[in-house]
Amino acid sequence: MKKKQYDLNFKKMVVAKGKEIGNMTAVARQHELDPKMVLRWARELNRKDLDQLDGNSMKQKKFIPTAEDYAQLEKENEKLKKLFAEQALERDILKDLLKKTNPHLRIK
């Protein structure tokens, strides 16, 4: 099912009708719209988020990484590498300890 997009003027008209009548759900049903969608339009109009009513809110802004982002990722990567190495070392120590205390459990 294809998503239908409504223009800003239609949204304003539906919300204005709903406010005039005092029942957004009834207006939504008159126009064969989902009542939740009309209520969301009204809420966004009250907040003056007109750019979101255009459908721009559904589009994600393009992420352009900066030098700071790369530096932060490198720090996080180093931190995770150290953590992984510590856990691997701890696991090897516990295996050796298990072999020494329980010789019958040796892994070949």
Sequence and secondary structure as in RCSB ss.txt:
>XXXX:A:sequence
MKKKQYDLNFKKMVVAKGKEIGNMTAVARQHELDPKMVLRWARELNRKDLDQLDGNSMKQKKFIPTAEDYAQLEK
ENEKLKKLFAEQALERDILKDLLKKTNPHLRIK
>XXXX:A:secstr
       HHHHHHHHHHHHHHT HHHHHHHTT  HHHHHHHHHHHHTT HHHHTTGGGS       HHHHHHHHH
HHHHHHHHHHHHHHHHHHHHHHHHHH GGG   
